[in-house]
Amino acid sequence: MSNGETSRFVRLHVELVMEVTDAGRLTGAAADHIGGDPSLPDDQRQQALDTVREDPAEALAHLVDPFDLVTAVPGTELAHASWSSEEMTDYDPDAEWDAAEWDLADDRAAEA
C-alpha cells in the first residue's frame, strides 16, 4: 500500500517441484489418506481413489495441505488457501533456476 498503511493480510507465494521417486508408495499413501477421511461421502471417495490411482500429481495434491505448512507460524491465522498440482513434462532438473520462468519476477515488479 503506497499511503504508508499496511495490510493485515499477506499473500505468500510458494512454488514447489516434487520428484516422484516411487509412484506406488505415493499412490498408496494417498489412497490410505482418502480411505481414512470420514468427511468424504462414498461416491466422492471412490472418485478420489480412481483419480489418485491414475495421476501421481493428484495423489500428491491429496497429501499436501497448505494449512499444515503454516499452522506453527506464531501470530498468524490462515485466511484462505488454494493449491493444485500438475505433471511437468517439460521440467529440466539440471537447468538453472530462473525466477522469470516461474513468473515470480513479474509478481515482485507488480508489488513494488
ZADO-1210 file (C-alpha; in nm, 4 decimals, padded with zeros to 6 digits):
<atoms>
<atom x="00.0000" y="00.0000" z="00.0000" code="MET" pos="1"/>
<atom x="00.1524" y="00.3282" z="-00.1047" code="SER" pos="2"/>
<atom x="-00.0039" y="00.5541" z="00.1600" code="ASN" pos="3"/>
<atom x="00.2002" y="00.4056" z="00.4432" code="GLY" pos="4"/>
<atom x="-00.0756" y="00.1742" z="00.5629" code="GLU" pos="5"/>
<atom x="-00.0043" y="-00.1913" z="00.5991" code="THR" pos="6"/>
<atom x="-00.2478" y="-00.4728" z="00.5465" code="SER" pos="7"/>
<atom x="-00.3138" y="-00.7469" z="00.7945" code="ARG" pos="8"/>
<atom x="-00.3265" y="-00.9861" z="00.5008" code="PHE" pos="9"/>
<atom x="-00.0167" y="-01.1149" z="00.3251" code="VAL" pos="10"/>
<atom x="-00.0137" y="-01.3342" z="00.0153" code="ARG" pos="11"/>
<atom x="00.2605" y="-01.5952" z="00.0415" code="LEU" pos="12"/>
<atom x="00.3530" y="-01.7463" z="-00.2946" code="HIS" pos="13"/>
<atom x="00.5066" y="-02.0911" z="-00.2651" code="VAL" pos="14"/>
<atom x="00.6037" y="-02.2927" z="-00.5686" code="GLU" pos="15"/>
<atom x="00.7332" y="-02.6456" z="-00.5167" code="LEU" pos="16"/>
<atom x="00.8518" y="-02.9018" z="-00.7679" code="VAL" pos="17"/>
<atom x="00.8432" y="-03.2536" z="-00.6348" code="MET" pos="18"/>
<atom x="01.0083" y="-03.5548" z="-00.7952" code="GLU" pos="19"/>
<atom x="00.8001" y="-03.8712" z="-00.7725" code="VAL" pos="20"/>
<atom x="01.0542" y="-04.1404" z="-00.6964" code="THR" pos="21"/>
<atom x="00.8062" y="-04.4160" z="-00.6089" code="ASP" pos="22"/>
<atom x="00.4615" y="-04.3708" z="-00.7640" code="ALA" pos="23"/>
<atom x="00.3304" y="-04.6825" z="-00.5907" code="GLY" pos="24"/>
<atom x="00.4159" y="-04.5540" z="-00.2432" code="ARG" pos="25"/>
<atom x="00.2744" y="-04.2107" z="-00.3268" code="LEU" pos="26"/>
<atom x="-00.0495" y="-04.3556" z="-00.4626" code="THR" pos="27"/>
<atom x="-00.0791" y="-04.5944" z="-00.1677" code="GLY" pos="28"/>
<atom x="-00.0342" y="-04.3139" z="00.0835" code="ALA" pos="29"/>
<atom x="-00.2945" y="-04.1014" z="-00.0959" code="ALA" pos="30"/>
<atom x="-00.5376" y="-04.3943" z="-00.1071" code="ALA" pos="31"/>
<atom x="-00.4870" y="-04.4545" z="00.2664" code="ASP" pos="32"/>
<atom x="-00.5457" y="-04.0856" z="00.3349" code="HIS" pos="33"/>
<atom x="-00.8661" y="-04.0836" z="00.1286" code="ILE" pos="34"/>
<atom x="-00.9844" y="-04.4093" z="00.2838" code="GLY" pos="35"/>
<atom x="-00.9394" y="-04.2661" z="00.6319" code="GLY" pos="36"/>
<atom x="-01.1207" y="-03.9388" z="00.5644" code="ASP" pos="37"/>
<atom x="-01.4568" y="-03.9641" z="00.7419" code="PRO" pos="38"/>
<atom x="-01.5840" y="-03.6443" z="00.5790" code="SER" pos="39"/>
<atom x="-01.5863" y="-03.7926" z="00.2269" code="LEU" pos="40"/>
<atom x="-01.9143" y="-03.9449" z="00.1057" code="PRO" pos="41"/>
<atom x="-01.8702" y="-04.2888" z="-00.0528" code="ASP" pos="42"/>
<atom x="-01.9282" y="-04.1693" z="-00.4104" code="ASP" pos="43"/>
<atom x="-01.6678" y="-03.8918" z="-00.3735" code="GLN" pos="44"/>
<atom x="-01.4289" y="-04.1313" z="-00.2013" code="ARG" pos="45"/>
<atom x="-01.4407" y="-04.3724" z="-00.4946" code="GLN" pos="46"/>
<atom x="-01.3949" y="-04.0903" z="-00.7453" code="GLN" pos="47"/>
<atom x="-01.0953" y="-03.9583" z="-00.5486" code="ALA" pos="48"/>
<atom x="-00.9426" y="-04.3064" z="-00.5292" code="LEU" pos="49"/>
<atom x="-00.9811" y="-04.3538" z="-00.9047" code="ASP" pos="50"/>
<atom x="-00.8233" y="-04.0141" z="-00.9690" code="THR" pos="51"/>
<atom x="-00.5157" y="-04.0672" z="-00.7496" code="VAL" pos="52"/>
<atom x="-00.4566" y="-04.4116" z="-00.8981" code="ARG" pos="53"/>
<atom x="-00.4443" y="-04.2578" z="-01.2459" code="GLU" pos="54"/>
<atom x="-00.2386" y="-03.9451" z="-01.1728" code="ASP" pos="55"/>
<atom x="00.0548" y="-03.9072" z="-00.9299" code="PRO" pos="56"/>
<atom x="00.0033" y="-03.5287" z="-00.9329" code="ALA" pos="57"/>
<atom x="-00.3480" y="-03.5792" z="-00.7950" code="GLU" pos="58"/>
<atom x="-00.2142" y="-03.8208" z="-00.5344" code="ALA" pos="59"/>
<atom x="00.0315" y="-03.5550" z="-00.4209" code="LEU" pos="60"/>
<atom x="-00.2434" y="-03.2914" z="-00.4067" code="ALA" pos="61"/>
<atom x="-00.4409" y="-03.5141" z="-00.1685" code="HIS" pos="62"/>
<atom x="-00.1435" y="-03.5419" z="00.0667" code="LEU" pos="63"/>
<atom x="-00.0148" y="-03.1829" z="00.0740" code="VAL" pos="64"/>
<atom x="-00.2248" y="-02.9341" z="00.2668" code="ASP" pos="65"/>
<atom x="-00.1178" y="-02.5673" z="00.2812" code="PRO" pos="66"/>
<atom x="-00.2722" y="-02.5421" z="00.6274" code="PHE" pos="67"/>
<atom x="-00.0065" y="-02.7829" z="00.7541" code="ASP" pos="68"/>
<atom x="00.2675" y="-02.5510" z="00.6235" code="LEU" pos="69"/>
<atom x="00.1609" y="-02.2526" z="00.8343" code="VAL" pos="70"/>
<atom x="-00.0133" y="-02.3811" z="01.1467" code="THR" pos="71"/>
<atom x="00.3022" y="-02.3395" z="01.3573" code="ALA" pos="72"/>
<atom x="00.3751" y="-01.9816" z="01.2447" code="VAL" pos="73"/>
<atom x="00.3197" y="-01.7634" z="01.5536" code="PRO" pos="74"/>
<atom x="00.0953" y="-01.4596" z="01.5298" code="GLY" pos="75"/>
<atom x="-00.0830" y="-01.5736" z="01.2145" code="THR" pos="76"/>
<atom x="-00.4039" y="-01.7404" z="01.1121" code="GLU" pos="77"/>
<atom x="-00.4681" y="-01.8881" z="00.7681" code="LEU" pos="78"/>
<atom x="-00.7412" y="-01.6833" z="00.5984" code="ALA" pos="79"/>
<atom x="-00.7549" y="-01.8627" z="00.2635" code="HIS" pos="80"/>
<atom x="-00.5633" y="-02.1353" z="00.0830" code="ALA" pos="81"/>
<atom x="-00.5811" y="-02.2996" z="-00.2538" code="SER" pos="82"/>
<atom x="-00.3493" y="-02.5319" z="-00.4354" code="TRP" pos="83"/>
<atom x="-00.3262" y="-02.7524" z="-00.7372" code="SER" pos="84"/>
<atom x="-00.0826" y="-02.9935" z="-00.8909" code="SER" pos="85"/>
<atom x="00.0118" y="-03.0923" z="-01.2414" code="GLU" pos="86"/>
<atom x="00.2665" y="-03.3125" z="-01.4103" code="GLU" pos="87"/>
<atom x="00.5540" y="-03.1148" z="-01.5585" code="MET" pos="88"/>
<atom x="00.6584" y="-03.2837" z="-01.8804" code="THR" pos="89"/>
<atom x="00.8987" y="-03.0047" z="-01.9779" code="ASP" pos="90"/>
<atom x="01.0819" y="-02.9656" z="-01.6433" code="TYR" pos="91"/>
<atom x="01.4622" y="-02.9976" z="-01.6545" code="ASP" pos="92"/>
<atom x="01.6012" y="-03.0634" z="-01.3043" code="PRO" pos="93"/>
<atom x="01.9528" y="-02.9775" z="-01.4245" code="ASP" pos="94"/>
<atom x="01.8608" y="-02.6344" z="-01.5613" code="ALA" pos="95"/>
<atom x="01.9448" y="-02.3161" z="-01.3705" code="GLU" pos="96"/>
<atom x="01.6522" y="-02.1757" z="-01.1690" code="TRP" pos="97"/>
<atom x="01.5116" y="-01.8589" z="-01.3207" code="ASP" pos="98"/>
<atom x="01.2506" y="-01.6504" z="-01.1339" code="ALA" pos="99"/>
<atom x="01.1218" y="-01.5077" z="-01.4632" code="ALA" pos="100"/>
<atom x="01.0398" y="-01.8574" z="-01.5866" code="GLU" pos="101"/>
<atom x="00.8141" y="-01.9105" z="-01.2843" code="TRP" pos="102"/>
<atom x="00.6507" y="-01.5666" z="-01.3243" code="ASP" pos="103"/>
<atom x="00.7878" y="-01.4639" z="-00.9844" code="LEU" pos="104"/>
<atom x="00.9814" y="-01.1712" z="-01.1287" code="ALA" pos="105"/>
<atom x="00.6559" y="-01.0201" z="-01.2606" code="ASP" pos="106"/>
<atom x="00.4933" y="-01.0621" z="-00.9184" code="ASP" pos="107"/>
<atom x="00.7762" y="-00.8736" z="-00.7493" code="ARG" pos="108"/>
<atom x="00.7627" y="-00.5898" z="-01.0035" code="ALA" pos="109"/>
<atom x="00.3855" y="-00.5546" z="-00.9594" code="ALA" pos="110"/>
<atom x="00.4212" y="-00.5321" z="-00.5802" code="GLU" pos="111"/>
<atom x="00.6904" y="-00.2598" z="-00.5909" code="ALA" pos="112"/>
</atoms>
